[in-house]
């Protein structure tokens, strides 16, 4: 499938069908394991008053991949060189894949970002120290970031679950995709590496919202 570029939102809508409005096409962003740190944990891991060094921007406004990395230590094994995403948050959150949970020896629940209830404990190791977290580890629920005005245009609401249609050699319907509508969102569907591989997706592939 291809997208019709528009001045206000390239890669957002396909050409209109004869029997209905244009379909909402969403570019894919594939998320690898990463960590969001609180100020307190940043100080412990990298030194008091330390700051993140911007490596590159990511699509969501104001967010970036940092040069800094940490080691995750679970009951079974460690995973090194886990990227930190900025800016700092009020709570530390660690997002891993199901395969990572097997390596670490944890039973990470599938949760939306920010929902850390019943999340898994982990130890985080940095160059200046380490912290033992009683929770914070999740497998991120697949979700679509979308601006509020665009969500309203397509009849979508924050917290709604939709399905998306995927074309290609591994075509299929991905169900239970959560809508995250905010004023500052950039249009993008976030899936993890395992989900992307299962459907043959790459960064910036386009999927169609079918509800």
Secondary structure, 3 states (H helix, E strand, C coil): CCCECCCCCCCCECCCCCCCCCCEEEEEEEECCEEECEHHHHHHHHCCCCCCCEEEECCCCCCEEEEEEEEEECCCCEEEEEEEEECCECCCEEECCHHHHHHHCCCCEEECCCCCCCCEEEEEECCCCEEEEEEEEEEECCEEEEEHHHHHHCCCCCCCEEEEEECCCCCEEEEEEEEEEECCCCCEEEEEHHHHHHHCCCCCCEEEECC
